[in-house]
Amino acid sequence: MPPTLLATTIERGIDRSAPVLVFAALPTLGLAAGPSYSSLIIGLAVVQLLSGLAAGRGLPPIDRPVAAIAGLFLALCWASVIWSIDQRESIRAAAGLTGVLVALLMFRAGRYGRPESMETLFHVLLIATLVGVGIAWFDVRLGYPLEALISTKPGVHAATKYNRGFDYLVLIAWPLLAHVWWRRRWWSMAALGIAIAMMLAVTLSLAGRVAVVAGVVVLLLAWAAPRLVAIGLGWGVAAFVVTLPVVLRLLAERRTELARFLKPSGVARLEIWDYMTARVFEHPIGGWGLRTATHLPIRPDELASYIYVDARGIYPHNQWLELWVELGVLGAALGLVFALLLLWRICELPAALRPFAYAAFASAMTIASVNYEVVTDSWWCALAASAVLFGILGQLLAGAGVDDRSEDVRIMGRHGA
């Protein structure tokens, strides 16, 4: 067999089989070990890139608007090293984030020329999700024997090890639910709903639970009033990001009155946001430098008023606040532009998919507002996995003759969202 033909054959095999295997691993291995999302997705991106180059296809097409925002964001991250209060940490974080975002810009799930290939991916993903949730549920009920075998941190409570995996599972469950809904596979939909309910019953991830509720609410609203949701999410996200430091500051200052309504972790969160928001207003333009939130100075009078927070520092537990405190208004503005671009892309999906994509967006915003750092590689990979699944599903619907252009695009444009 000629070398070129051999390379092409290998590439086609990778395009069809590798994505299926990786996406099958996300709700199984990824549920028990959330950080594995990064190695799975980035590994797939690298393999696809190398196979494409070997077959003479060159670099994969890159989404230019997303690449432009990513480029500006990375430029700001690297620039923040200049004024960072911990330059070594900022350099390390900027280098890691650069590698992740560059890999994800080239990530694709494969060139599926046939609808049956796309159907196979979703069929395997559904089976893997049901299997993964079933195993996790039994593991929790039996006292975490599986987690004890695979855990890299035996001293950490095993129950929390499923938190990240469940949060990420919520993101990839929305396009999966959209697929079975579109195909009218009611038994599959019921099975998927039961699986998510099983994880909700045993997970300790409050973020995951709230993310599911937020997604369901937005899904129902998108069915009832799609135009209102398109406009409301755009303006709502903008208002949320712009006013966040002030709102969190006001809440943190009233934490004593709010304490009786909150768990200790909630009070601790308000204490974190108290000194974090204070630091935002001290360096509002460029922030304190990428990934310096854990090294922010805390004044003695602030520490004296805290019950749970100490001088060691901790990350903000809110990615939008982290953008404000580490990269200032410039970082928050770029994050907002990225979020609005995602909403615009949702408006361009076929009408049948938009409610589910809006739900996924709401779930992602919920999780980002209470968990994970901006530089968390597995978080970016989970977002990319969800987006790619919606993209594949959009191709599938377009091939079936479903509309692929939304009037919501014109509506969003007219309202400036």
Secondary structure by P-SEA (a helix, b strand, c coil): ccaaaaaaaaaaaaaccaaaaaaaaccccccccccaaaaaaaaaaaaaaaaaaaacccccccaaaaaaaaaaaaaaaaaaccccccaaaaaaaaaaaaaaaaaaaaccccccccaaaaaaaaaaaaaaaaaaaaaaaaaaaaccaaaaaccccccccccccaaaaaaaaaaaaaaaaaaaaaacaaaaaaaaaaaaaaaaaccccaaaaaaaaaaaaaaaaaaacaaaaaaaaaaaaaaaaaaaaaaaaaaaaacccccccccaaaaaaaaaaaaaaaaaaacccccccccccccccccaaaaaacccccccccccccaaaaaaaaccaaaaaaaaaaaaaaaaaaaacccccaaaaaaaaaaaaaaaacccccccaaaaaaaaaaaaaaaaaaaaaaaaccccccaaaaaaaaacc
